[in-house]
């Protein structure tokens, strides 16, 4: 987990470079609302990870402590563990695409209709609650928890750079062995021939060996077959499951209920219309979800997001230290304020009328909370900065409040 946190500055440096190159080449690879929605999902994933790791890490550690033998760490061990982690990641990833209920834990990563480095950070908040089970055989055979977490983090870091359109096909030997941007663009496609292909994290070999490999050929259209049409990070994380259960409770028998849970995503019994054929799509026929707000309100949303991002980074770095490690209530309070802020930012991009009052409340509540928190650290300068930022935020948002009356919620 620490490797991921310390890599955050590198992530944003590379995002900045990609954005600059795209601007210089006049390539429309980024939209502000989409990018912030992607990063908001990533922030939420890191926040939920704080609470999930207590269960997932303990489970792996328990099995390791009760394994019949312990594998000593060394170069060969790390190579074997690297292959093992990638193997079990492949099977989790593949089954997350092939089992409807499990798809709900992963679909978030595929919802963006752009393809850039921010998409790499768009992660589902509860994916870790499902994926960790797949790695337990590694604990049973004796790979240490620390070694596992290190290799798993490195595998996650590797997958960041393959979320780009700036890199075409690479050296054929490298493309044959490793997952590349070309392979992963196929994985994120809604083109029928590309769906459910190229699941490998670091290696593409398992896709080649198990029949799920697909070369990038026709131009890729990104997203999911049923567009999410929202910038709300909470909604996009749970909409699939909500919709799935709503429909599943209208089936005629228990067999069809479990069919909807465990068959391929999109499977429906005859009484619900049956399986619908996939539609051919092209960049010209596919209409991306988008919303429009003024440049001033866009800048306000970006400013608030930067504040949330900085606060989240601070929280992730220090959540295991005093005073956070002494109070779960404090941790939950900080996490709740972060998520609340992300929900409001998403609603601002959608110009939801209900967000106006909530945004005033959020600014005041967040300022009071931070003032109280910094007081416990004796950070008097920080308290003054919070007060200034709060006043600027209130005046800035007030200036654009009428924009929300132009669109009903």
ABEGO torsion letter per residue (X at the ends): XAAAAAAAAAAAAAAAAAAAAAAAAGBBABBAAAAAAAAAAAAAAAAAAAAAAAAAAAAAAAAAAABABBBBBBAAAAAAAAAAAAAAAAAAAAAAAABAAAAAAAAAAAABABBBAAAAABBBAAAAAAAAAAAAAAAAAGBBAAAAAAAAAAAAAAAAAABBAABBBBBAAAAAABBBAAAAAAAABABAAABGBGABAABAAAAAAAGABBBBBBBBBBEBABBAGBABAAAAAAAAAAAAAAAAAABABAAAAAAAAABBBGBBBAAAGEBBBBBBBBAAABBBBBBBBBAAAAAAAAAAAAAAAAAAAAAAAAAABOAAAABAAAAAAAAAAAAAAAAAAAAAAAGBAAAAAAAAAAAAAAAAAAAAAAAAAGBAAAAAAAAAAAAAAAAAAAAAAAAAAABBX
